Amino acid sequence: GCHVETSYYSAPEVDLALYDHVIVCLSGGKDSIAAYLRLLDMGVDRSKVEFWHHDVDGREGSSLMDWGFMRDYCHQLAEVFQVPLYFSWLEGGFEGELLKDNAYSRPHHVETPEGLLVLPRDHQRASQSTRLRFPQQSPSLQTRWCSSALKIDVGRRALNNQDRFRGKKILFVTGERREESANRAKYNQLEAHACDRRNGRTARRVDAWRPVLHWTEELVWEVLEKHRVSPPVPYRLGWSRSSCMTCIYNSPRVWATIKHYWPERVMSIARYEQSFGVTVSRKRIDVLDLSAGVSPIRISDVDALNQVSMEQYVLPVLVPAGQKWETPPGAFGREACGSD
């Protein structure tokens, strides 16, 4: 057969009508929200859309990495947008994977319209392995294993193990932007997803599309303002990215801020660093020393500050009518906290 081009460095537009399912990976950060709003502005058929949220800490009781309110915030976003939301996670979450000591990988859990799938791992093919160290800052997903083990692998299993996708055309939407890093600057905007099987038995076509890849941060905030989406809490606190609260990419200033307001969150990371003898930072300085002598961000947004200590999200998802939409303190900031 003739070779059909499937990778495009630049593809700001796609024909949404082509697809049976549009899956939007919703992290709860500004870029993933903007990706969905872009689809809305393009006139996407909302009955085809679903949100997927990969739950970093899992559902087995760990709260090492993520913001406590993130799950409920995503729930409420989905309710406001009237889009079904499916959670998926690696059993034991980040902490379970971190503490893997000569053990097999744990199962994946995937919510579907039919109920929860628990997908065990193939012990015939996989060997036992050990982590006992934090992911390290690197474009390599072997080294920065949090993105691969807790998001990418989970998404793949979710696509590969649902019969409802057989013979269907799927658009898999994520919110990366070229502006974020040198690594992301090289990304294709449209390409066949790793789970594409258009020529296989299941005839499942999966295209990966990054609708805001070419956008500036300015355009992201503009679309949130246009749709009156209240800036997510991390940006209101002064963070420039919304990834995990205790992300390995946090700047010294962000660590200092967490230490100032939520000391127990930094201590739990520091204790693991000590027990592994390996720090989060490539500079081999532990998070306590990394943030020593650095002044924390002064947070004046009391509502956002209070929200951090709650699992239930209690703030408005949309800015109420008659209230001014305001750019959050973290916008256009240099306080790095998120992957490259």
C-alpha positions in Angstrom: 0.0 0.0 0.0 1.0 3.6 -0.4 2.6 5.4 2.5 0.3 7.9 4.1 1.9 10.7 6.1 0.8 10.4 9.8 3.2 12.9 11.5 2.9 16.6 11.3 5.2 19.0 13.1 2.5 21.7 12.6 -1.2 20.9 12.5 -3.1 23.7 14.2 -6.4 22.4 12.7 -7.9 19.0 12.4 -11.2 17.8 11.1 -13.0 16.9 14.4 -16.0 15.4 12.5 -13.7 12.5 11.5 -13.6 11.0 15.0 -15.9 8.8 17.0 -14.3 9.6 20.3 -12.4 12.7 21.5 -10.4 12.0 24.6 -9.0 15.0 26.4 -6.3 14.4 29.1 -7.3 16.7 31.8 -4.6 17.4 34.4 -6.4 20.3 36.0 -3.7 22.8 34.8 -4.3 25.7 32.5 -3.0 24.1 29.3 -5.2 21.0 29.4 -8.2 23.2 30.2 -7.2 25.5 27.3 -6.9 22.4 25.0 -10.6 21.6 25.7 -11.7 25.2 25.3 -10.0 25.3 21.9 -12.1 22.2 20.9 -15.2 24.0 22.1 -14.4 27.1 20.1 -13.9 24.8 17.0 -17.4 23.5 17.5 -16.6 20.0 18.7 -19.6 17.6 19.1 -19.7 17.5 22.9 -21.3 14.1 22.9 -18.0 12.6 21.6 -15.8 14.1 24.3 -14.6 12.5 27.5 -12.0 13.7 30.0 -9.3 11.3 31.4 -7.4 12.2 34.5 -4.4 10.1 35.5 -4.4 10.1 39.3 -0.8 10.4 40.4 -1.1 9.3 44.0 -3.5 6.4 43.2 -6.5 5.6 45.4 -4.8 3.5 48.0 -4.3 6.2 50.6 -1.0 7.9 49.5 -0.9 11.7 49.4 2.8 12.2 48.8 2.8 14.2 45.6 -0.4 15.7 44.3 -2.6 18.6 45.5 -5.2 17.2 47.8 -8.1 19.0 46.0 -7.0 18.0 42.4 -9.4 15.0 42.1 -12.4 16.9 43.2 -11.4 20.0 41.2 -11.3 17.8 38.0 -14.7 16.3 39.0 -16.2 19.8 39.2 -14.6 21.0 36.0 -16.2 18.0 34.2 -19.6 18.8 35.8 -19.4 22.4 34.7 -18.5 21.4 31.2 -20.9 18.5 31.2 -18.3 16.1 30.0 -17.9 12.6 31.5 -14.7 12.1 33.4 -12.8 8.8 33.8 -10.0 8.4 36.3 -7.1 5.9 35.9 -4.1 5.2 38.1 -1.3 2.9 38.9 -2.1 1.0 42.1 -0.2 2.5 45.0 0.4 5.6 43.0 3.7 7.5 42.9 4.7 6.4 46.4 4.0 2.7 45.7 6.2 2.9 42.6 8.9 4.9 44.5 9.1 2.2 47.2 9.3 -0.7 44.7 12.0 -3.0 46.1 12.8 -6.1 44.0 9.1 -6.4 43.2 6.8 -6.7 40.1 4.9 -3.6 38.9 1.4 -3.2 40.4 -1.8 -3.3 38.3 -3.4 -0.4 36.6 -6.9 0.7 37.5 -9.0 2.3 34.7 -12.5 3.7 35.0 -14.7 3.1 32.0 -18.4 3.6 31.1 -19.0 0.0 32.0 -17.2 0.2 35.4 -13.7 -0.2 36.8 -11.1 -2.3 35.0 -8.2 -3.7 37.0 -5.4 -4.7 34.7 -2.7 -6.9 36.1 0.8 -6.8 34.7 2.3 -9.7 32.7 4.8 -11.3 35.1 6.0 -13.7 32.4 7.4 -10.8 30.4 8.4 -8.4 33.1 11.1 -8.9 35.7 11.2 -7.7 39.3 12.8 -4.4 39.7 13.7 -1.7 42.3 13.3 2.0 42.3 14.0 3.5 45.7 14.9 6.9 44.2 12.9 9.8 43.0 12.5 10.4 39.3 15.3 12.7 38.1 14.9 15.9 36.1 15.5 14.7 32.5 13.7 14.6 29.1 14.3 10.8 29.3 11.3 9.0 30.5 13.4 6.2 31.9 15.0 8.7 34.3 12.0 10.9 34.8 9.8 7.8 35.4 6.9 9.6 37.0 5.5 10.8 33.6 5.9 7.4 32.0 4.8 5.1 34.9 2.0 7.3 36.3 0.5 8.9 33.1 1.7 7.5 29.7 1.6 3.8 30.6 -1.8 4.2 32.3 -3.2 6.0 29.3 -1.9 3.3 27.0 -3.5 0.5 29.0 -6.7 2.4 29.1 -6.8 2.7 25.3 -5.6 -0.9 24.6 -8.1 -2.6 26.9 -11.5 -1.2 26.0 -13.6 -3.0 23.4 -15.6 0.1 22.8 -12.7 1.5 20.8 -12.5 -1.4 18.3 -12.9 -0.2 14.8 -13.3 3.4 16.0 -11.4 6.6 15.2 -10.1 8.3 18.3 -8.5 11.7 18.8 -6.3 11.7 21.9 -5.8 15.3 23.0 -3.1 16.6 25.4 -2.0 20.1 26.4 1.7 20.4 25.9 3.1 23.7 24.5 6.4 24.3 22.6 7.1 27.4 24.7 7.4 25.2 27.8 10.8 23.6 27.1 13.4 22.8 24.4 12.2 19.2 24.4 8.6 20.1 23.8 9.5 22.6 21.1 10.4 19.5 19.0 7.1 17.7 19.4 4.9 16.9 16.5 1.5 18.5 16.7 -0.3 15.6 15.1 0.9 12.0 14.9 -0.3 8.4 15.2 -0.5 7.5 18.9 1.6 4.6 20.2 -1.8 2.7 20.6 -2.8 3.3 17.0 -3.9 0.0 15.4 -5.5 1.3 12.2 -3.9 -1.5 10.2 -4.2 -4.1 12.9 -6.9 -6.6 13.9 -8.8 -4.2 16.0 -8.8 -1.5 13.2 -8.5 1.2 15.9 -7.3 4.5 14.7 -5.8 6.7 17.4 -4.4 10.1 16.4 -2.5 12.1 19.1 -3.2 15.9 18.7 -1.8 18.8 20.7 -4.2 21.7 19.9 -2.3 24.3 21.9 1.2 23.2 21.1 1.9 26.4 19.1 0.1 28.8 21.6 1.8 31.3 23.8 0.9 31.5 27.4 -0.9 34.7 26.6 -3.3 32.8 24.4 -3.9 30.2 27.1 -5.0 32.8 29.7 -7.1 34.6 27.0 -9.1 31.5 26.3 -9.6 30.8 30.0 -10.8 34.4 30.5 -13.1 34.2 27.4 -14.8 31.1 28.9 -14.7 32.6 32.4 -12.7 29.7 33.9 -11.2 30.8 37.2 -7.4 30.4 37.2 -6.5 27.1 38.9 -5.3 27.3 42.5 -1.6 26.7 41.9 -1.3 29.8 39.7 -3.3 31.8 42.3 -0.6 30.8 44.8 2.2 32.1 42.5 3.2 28.8 40.9 3.9 29.2 37.2 2.9 25.5 36.5 0.3 23.2 37.8 1.8 19.8 38.1 2.2 17.8 41.4 2.5 20.0 44.5 5.8 18.4 45.4 7.0 18.0 41.7 10.6 17.1 41.2 10.9 20.3 39.0 10.0 22.7 41.8 12.3 25.6 42.0 14.1 26.4 45.3 11.6 29.2 45.8 8.6 26.8 45.4 10.2 24.4 47.9 10.7 27.3 50.3 7.0 28.3 49.9 5.8 24.7 50.6 8.2 24.5 53.6 6.8 27.8 54.9 3.1 27.1 54.6 2.9 23.2 54.5 6.1 22.0 56.2 4.9 18.4 56.6 4.7 18.1 52.8 8.4 18.9 52.4 9.4 16.7 55.4 7.8 13.6 53.8 9.9 14.2 50.7 13.1 14.9 52.7 12.7 11.7 54.8 12.6 9.6 51.6 15.7 11.4 50.3 17.5 10.6 53.4 16.5 6.9 53.4 17.4 6.4 49.8 20.6 8.5 49.9 19.5 10.0 46.6 18.1 13.6 46.4 15.4 14.9 44.2 17.8 17.6 43.0 20.5 16.8 40.5 22.8 19.0 42.6 22.6 16.3 45.4 21.2 18.9 47.8 18.1 17.7 49.7 14.9 19.7 49.5 15.4 21.3 52.9 18.8 22.6 52.1 17.7 23.5 48.5 15.1 25.9 50.0 17.2 27.2 52.9 17.8 30.9 52.8 15.4 31.4 49.9 12.4 33.6 50.6 9.0 32.0 50.0 6.4 33.4 47.8 4.2 35.7 49.8 0.7 34.4 49.2 -2.1 37.0 49.6 -4.9 34.9 48.1 -6.4 33.6 51.3 -9.1 31.5 49.5 -6.5 29.7 47.4 -4.3 29.2 50.5 -7.1 27.6 52.5 -8.1 25.4 49.6 -4.7 23.6 49.7 -5.5 21.9 53.0 -8.9 20.5 51.7 -9.7 17.5 49.6 -13.1 18.9 48.6 -12.8 21.8 46.1 -14.8 24.7 47.5 -14.0 27.6 45.2 -15.9 28.6 42.1 -14.8 26.8 38.9 -16.1 29.7 36.8 -15.7 33.3 37.7 -19.2 34.4 38.9 -21.1 36.8 36.7 -20.4 40.5 37.5 -17.0 39.6 39.0 -13.8 40.5 37.1 -11.6 37.8 35.7 -8.1 38.4 37.0 -4.7 37.1 35.7 -3.3 35.1 38.6 0.1 35.9 40.3 1.7 32.8 38.8 1.0 33.8 35.2 4.1 34.5 33.1 6.2 33.6 36.2 9.5 32.0 36.2 8.9 29.7 39.2 9.5 26.5 37.4 7.4 23.5 38.6 6.6 21.0 35.9 8.4 18.7 33.5 10.6 19.5 30.6 
